[in-house]
Amino acid sequence: GKTPEEAETALAKRARRFATVPVVFTAKGERWSLTPRELETRVDWASAVDSAQAQGNWPLPFRGLKRAWLRLAGSSVKPETDVFDARLDYEVEKMAAALDQPGRNAAIILQELTPVVVPEREGRTLDRAAAKRLIVDALAGFDRRSVPLPVEVADPSVTAEELAPVVEQARTALSAPVRFGWKDAHWLVQPEQLATLLELPARGRSKLRIAGPEADRYFKQLARALDRKAKAAQFRVEEDRRIRIIPSAQGRALDAQASGAALLAGALSTETREAELVVRTVEPTLTTEKARALEVTRVLSSYSTPYSGSYDRIRNLQRAAAFIDGTLLAPGKTFSFNDVVGPRTGERGFFLAPAIIEGEYEDQIGGGVSQVATTIFNAAWEAGVKITARSAHSLYISRYPLGRDATVNYPDVNLKFMNDTDNWMVVRAIAGDSAITIMLLGAPTNRRVESETGELKDTGPPEVERVPDPTLFVGQTVVVDEGEPSRAVSVRRVVYEGDKILYEETWWTSYRSEPKIVRVGTIPRDDPAPPPPGDETTTSTGVTTTTPTSGTTTGPGGG
């Protein structure tokens, strides 16, 4: 029966009486007391009264019934409340420090050689946001019963009870040595060493196993002694150009995971306590039988190009040859340089070396491998097989056969040829002491190749690139590099199969010019008049001498 103003006054008066009466907050046996005054709690009682009044203002004729119900049952109104946020944060973090704890699964540890179970522990986290809301609501009200705080609990996935039988296994494993080895070689693995190889249950694991860094090192050391690479059958070229097959050989490889499981099984045995290493047979990529079935009996062509350039460039040639050597090519299939050699990257064993990029020499990973492509191109040319993709270098390189060079760049510039014979072919790539040799092996094809190389013609002079030189007088020049003209050449190939012409084709190749580099003087002269036409001469070995119309000046600083 109070007016809104009277209700607001009564609520504020009652709040003042409760300002120093604490509310107790509890969780997991811990208790914290807070009063409204400690958090500087401020409640908007006017809005609370308005909200309560609004709950009773139902439309006629139900308003009377609603108000009667509210007198009997009461209503819940949550007033708008402000607190000192920094103090609230501080109190909640203090509660969290006492409540929060990381969960822990049960685990097994070794005390010397004795396995011991470390019990599990539940994980607890105070829900800070929900706790703040509860604290503010409790301090704004007049109920002083204790308030439980919201704590999230995470149960462990592995308990000490589950690990009880595993502890017994660990005790058995470390109770005595294990006889371990392969074939006629065996040794004893003592408990002290076995303890370093065992991975005990921890971090959610519940089983024993042989694993971890020490186990990895142990089995890698054994693998170095046991492993043998498989040897693929090889095609050796005899002096009469016939092919002899070098037989293949199986390899072997230690299976570390299976060997670790075998060692653990032996350690868990209470009787024999013996275990054998697990060694797998590794089959060669090409067996002797498969090599013979290819019926490769002759050298169809062979071509070599000598090494040149830096040490890293030569290493790039050798690396590319290693990827190519032994490539098998079925009838009708195409050899793709980029597919076989793959990306030229440091991770794959290639190095930084000069390469022609956009008509200029620049260092590039894998620089120089185009020499291998050129060698393959000429081997395919001489074998009389179909060449399906080839790009020439942008610059003329005199050490390569005229008009028969090839360049590659992964992945877009490629060299391809097709095995258009009726038999298998083998591509041999041999990195010798002084040259790269490519051989195409197969069965006799009855093909012969006739080649005719046209004249290398100049198609344009080199552009002149003038470089300012502050050590020369105006009008003086020095030719640093004569440059090269642009050129073009054609090469004709006729491939015969018996007396029949199989291919007749002409390959046209154009090369860019290389600029003529001229240093040009920039030191001003006393006589500003330019020299008359025809008085300037140049030399590639020294300083140009210019004769003006009056007097003579010789070289920088002359006169």
N, C-alpha and C positions, 0 to 999 in steps of 0.2 A: 503494500500500500504506500510505497514511497514515491516521491517525484524523482525524475532522473537526477536532479541536482542533489537531492538527499541521498540517493543511492550512491552516487559518485563520491560524496563526502564520507559516507560510511565505509566504503571500500578502501579509500585512501587511508582512513584512520586505522582500519584493521591491518593494512599492509605495513604501516609504521610499527605496529606492535610485533609483527613477524619479521621485521627487517634484520633483527639480530638472532633470530631463532634458526639454527642450522637445519639443512636437509642432508641426510646421510646417503651417500651413493656407494653401492657395493658391487663387487665382482670378484669371483675366485678367492673368497676369504679376505679380500682387502676392503678397507673402509676409508672414505674421505668425507669430511664435513665441510659444507659451504653455506654461507649466509647470503641473503640478497644484498646486504650492505657491502660485503667483500667484493662483489662483482659490480657494484654501483648499479643495481637493477632499477630500471625506470619503467613503470607500467602506465599505459594510456587508459586510465579507468573510464574516461568519458566515452571512448570508442567501445569499451566493453559494455557499458550500460546501453549504448545505442544498439549494439548487436543483440543484447538480451531483450530489449524492448521490441526490436523488429521481429523476434521469434514469436511474440504474442499478438502481433498485429495481423491476424488472419481476416479474411473478408467475412462480413456478416452473412448468415447467422451463426458462423462457426467460431467467431472470435471468443465468445464467452466460454465455449467448451475447451478451446485451446488453452486459455489462461487458467482455467480450472485444472487442467492436466498438468500444466507447468508448476502450479502450486503444490500438487501432490508428488510429482515425479522429479521436479527440478529440471535444469538444463545445463548444458556444458558450453561455456563461452571461453574461447582462447583469446585473451587480450593481447594487443600489440605491446611487445616488450623490447627494450634496449638494454644491453649490458656493456661493460667495458671489455671490448673484444680482445685486447692484448692479454688481460688477466684471464679471460675465459680460455684463450689458446694455451696460456701457461699452465693452468690447472689441468686441462685435458691432456697435455703432453706429459705432465707429471704422473697422471693416472696411467697413460700408455706405457711410460717407462717401467712401471711396476707390473703391468699386465702382459705386455707384448713379449713373446719369446718365440724364436724360430723352432719349427718342428724338426724332429730328428727321427729317422728310422733307426731301428736297432741295427747294430753292426758288430763285426768281430774284429778284434785287434790282437796282436801278438805281444805278450810280455815275455821277452826272450823267445823261447820256443813254445810257450804255453798260450793257446787260444783262449781269449776272454771275451764274453759278450758285453757290449755297451748297450744298456737298455734304451728303448725308444722314448720319445717325449712328444707330447702333443704340441702342435703349433697354436699360438694364440695371438689375435690381433684385435685391439680395441677399434670399433667402428667410430672414428673420431667425429664424423659429421653427425651421425645419429646421436652420439653422446652429447654433443653441444646442444642439439635441439632438446633432448631430455632435461639437461641441466637448466636451460633457460625456462622451459615450461614449469619445472618443479619450483624454481625460485620465484616465479611470478604468481604461484598459487599459495594456498594456505594449508595444504595437506603436508604434514611433516613425517609421514611414514617413509621408510628407507626406499630408495629407488635403485633397482638393478641396472647396471650399465650393459650396453650391447657388446658382446665379445664374440668374435668369429673364431671357431675352433676347427683346426684341421687335424684329423686323426692320422697317425703314421701308417704307411702301407706295409711295413715290415716290423714285426714285433719280436721281442726276445724269445717268446715261446716258439715262434716259427723257426728261429735260428738254433734252438737247442740240439736238434739232430745234426745240423751243419757243423756245430762246434765239435761234436764227436768225430765227424769226418776229418776235420782239420787236425785233431789230435792223432788220428790214425795215420794221416798223410805224413806227419812230421815225426812219427815214432821210430823210423828206421830208414836206412838208405834204400834207394831204388836202383836196380841194375838196368841201364839204359844204353841203347846203341843201335847198330844196323849191321846185319850180316856178321862178319867175324870181328867187328870192332865194338866192344862194350866197355862201359865204365860205370862207376857208382856215383849217383847223385846223392850227396849227403843231406841230412835234414836242414843244416844251416843254409846250403845253397838252394834247396827246394823252397825254403821259406821266402827267399827273394823272388822266386818265380811264381809263387801262389798269389792270386788276387782274391782277397777275402771279401765276404759280403760287406758292402758299404754303399751309401748313396742310393738306397733303394734296391740294390741287388741282393739276392738271397741264396746264391749258389757259389760254390767254390769253382775256380777255373785257373788254368795256367795262362796268365796274360800280364800286361803291363810293360813298362820300359825295360826292366831287367830281362823279362822273358823274350821281348823282341830282340834285344842284343844277343842273348844266348842262342836263339835259333838262327839269327843272321850269321853268327860266327860258324855254326854248324853248316849252314847253307853254303858258305864260301868254300868249305872243304868238300862238300858232297855234290853240289850242283855241277852239271855238265851241259853245255849248250848242244842242242841238236844240230847236226850238220846236214844241210840240204844237198842233194845230188848236184854236181857241177858239170859243166860242159867245158872240157879242156880242148884247146885247139892244138893239134899236132903240126909238125913241120910241113906235112903234105896237105894241110888245111882240112884234114878229116877231123871229126869230133870224137873224143873219147870221154865217156861218162865216168866221173869220179863218184864212187858209191856214197850214198847217204849214210848217216849214223844217227841212231836215237840218242836223245839226251835224257837227263834226269833232273828232277827238281824236288827239293825238300818241301813237304806240305807242313808248314809250321803249325797251323791250327790243328790239324789232325794229329800231329806228333805231340802237341801239348795235351790234347785230350787223352792220348795213349799214356803219356807220362802220369797224368792225374789218375787214370784208372789203375795203373800199377801202384801208385802211392796209396790208393784207398784199399788195396788188397791186403788182407792179413796173412796171406799164404805165400804166393810166389814173389810178389813185389818186383816184377820185371816188366819192361816195356820196350817196344821197338819203334824206332823212327819210321815215319810214313814217307816213303820216297816215291814220287810219281814218275812215270815214263813220259817223256816229251817227244812227240813225233816231229820229224823234220817237215818243213814246208813243202819239200819236193823229195819224194822217195826215189830210190833207184828204179823201181818198177815203173813208176809214172814217167820218169825221165826217158826211159827206153821207149815207152809207148808213144812219146811225142815224135819219134823218128827224125830227130835232128841229127844230120850227118855231115853237113858241109858249112863252110864259111861263105855266106852269100856276098858279103862286102866287109871291108875294114877300112877305117879312116882315123887318122891321128892328127892332133894339133898340139904344138909344143906349148909348154907353160910360159907365161909371161906375166909381168906385173909383180905386185907385192906378195909377201908371204901369206897374208890373209886372203888375198884373191885366189891364190893357188889352193888354199884350204877349202874355199868355197867350191872350186871345181871338183876337188876330191870328195867333198860331202855330197854334191849332186850326183856324182858318179856312183857313190855307195847306194843311193836310193834307186838308181836305175838298173844297176848290175843284176842280171838274172831275171829281168822282167819277161814273162811269158805272154805271147801274143797268139791267140787262136786265129784260124782262118776267118777273114772277114772283119776282124776286130781292129780298132784304131789305137795306136799309141799316142797318148797325150802327155807332153812334157810336164805341164803344170799338175796334172792328176797324179803322175808318178812321183815327181820330186816334191810336190806340195808347197806350202807357204815357206818362204825363205825368212826365218826368224832366228833370233839368237837362241831361243829355247830349243830349237831343232838343230843347232850346231853350225849356224852360218855366222859370218863375220862381216864387219864393215869394210868395204872396199870400193874402188871407183867403178862407176857405171855411167852409161850415156843416158841422160834424162833430159828430154826436150832439147836435144841437140847440144847439150853441154855435159862435161864430165863432172859428176858429183858422187860423193861417198854414199853408199846405200848398203843395207844389210843384204848379203847375198850377191854383192857386186861381182861380176865376172862370169856368172853361170851361163850367160849367153854364149860363151865359148863352147860349153858342152852342147848347147842347142845347135850351134854351127857344125860341130863335129857329127852330131846325129843326123842333121840335114844332109850332109855330104855322104854319110854312110847309106842313108835311104836313097839318095840320088844314084849312087853307084850300084845299089842292089836292084834298081829298076822298079821299086815299089811306088805306089801312088802317094804323093805328098799332098795332104788336104788342107794344111794351114801353115803359113810361113810369113813372117814379117822381117824385113831387112833392117839392119842398123840405120839410124838416121845419118850417121857420119861414115865416110869411107874408111875402112881399116885395111891397110895394105897387106897384112900378114895372112888374111883369109883369102880363099880362092875367089877370084874376081866374079862378082855377081852371085856368089853362092854362100853368103853369110846368113845367119838367122839370129834374131833376138827374141827374148822372152821376158815377161814381167807378170808376176802373179797378181790377180787371177785372169787378167783380160787379154794379154798378149801371149799367144801360145804357139807351139810347134806341134803338128800332128802328121802322122803318116799311117797308112792303112796296110795291113797284111792282106794283100789281094792275091796271095798264092793259095794253093789248096792244102798247105801243110802248116803246122805250128812253126812259129819263129821264136827265137830267144835273143834278147838284147843284152849283150855283154858290154859293160863299161869298166874299163881298166885304167886306174890311176897309176901310171908308171912313175919312174924316177924323173923323167923329163917331159912327159907328154900325157895327154888324155887320148885313149883309143876306144872307139866304138866299133863293135863287131855285130853284124846281124847274122845269126845262125839259122839254118833251116835245112830243108831238103832241096836237092837240085831243082832249079826252075827253068833251065834252058833259056835264060834271059841274058841279053847283053845290052850295054848302054853306049851310045855315041853322043858326045857333047861337043858343042861348038860355042866358043865364047867370043862375043863381039868386042869391038874397040871401046875402051873407056873414054867417053867424050866429056869435055868440059861444057857445061851448059850455062855458066854464068860466073863472073869474077867474085872473089870474096868481098864482103862488105868491109869498109874501113872503120875501125873503132879507134878514135883519137882519145888519148889519155893525157890530161894536163900534167906537165913536169916542171916543177918550180926550180929545177937545177939547170934548165936550158933557157937560152934567150929566145925571144919571140922570133919566129922564122926558122928556128932550128928544130929538127925532128930526128927521132931514132926509131927505126923499125925493129920492134921486139919480136914479132912473129909474122912471117909472110902470109899466113893463113892458107886456106885451101879453097879452090873453086868448087861450085856445085858440079856434080857429075852424074852421068847416067850410063848404064851398060845393059846389054841383053845377053842371055845365055839360052841356047837351044838344047833340048834333050830329046833324043829319040830312043825309045825302049823297044827292043825286038824280042819276040818270043819265037825262037827258031828263025824263020825267014819272014815272019809276020810282024808288022809294026803294031805294038801294043799301045804305046803312047807317043805322041809327037807334040811337044809343047815348048813355048818360049816364055822365059821368065824375065820381066823387065824390072830393073832396080834403079832407083834414083837416090842420090845422096845429097844432103844439104851442104852448103858452103860453111867453112870455118873462117871467122873474121881475121882480117889483117890488123894487128895491133901496132899502133904508132904512138910513140910518146911525143908530145908537142910542147915546145918551150913556152914559158909564161913570163920570163924576166923581161921587163921593158928595156928598149935600147935608147941611147941618146938621140939617135936619128929616128924619128917616128915614121919616116917614109917607108912603105913596104918595099920589099925587094921586087925587081922586075920579074915578070913571068919567065920561067925557064932557068932561073939562076939557082933554084933550090935542088939539091941532090940529097939522096938518103942512102943510108947504109945500115945493114942489120948487125954490124959488129962495133960501131963506134958512133961518135957524134957527127951530125951533119955539118958541113962547112958551107956557109952562105956568103956569097960575094955581093955586097951592096953596089949601088951605082958609083959611089965615091968612097975610097978607102977600102980596107980589108979587115974583117973581123974573123978570128979563128978560134972557135970553141968558146965555152963559158969563161968569162973573166978576161977574154982577150982584149987587146988594145989598151 
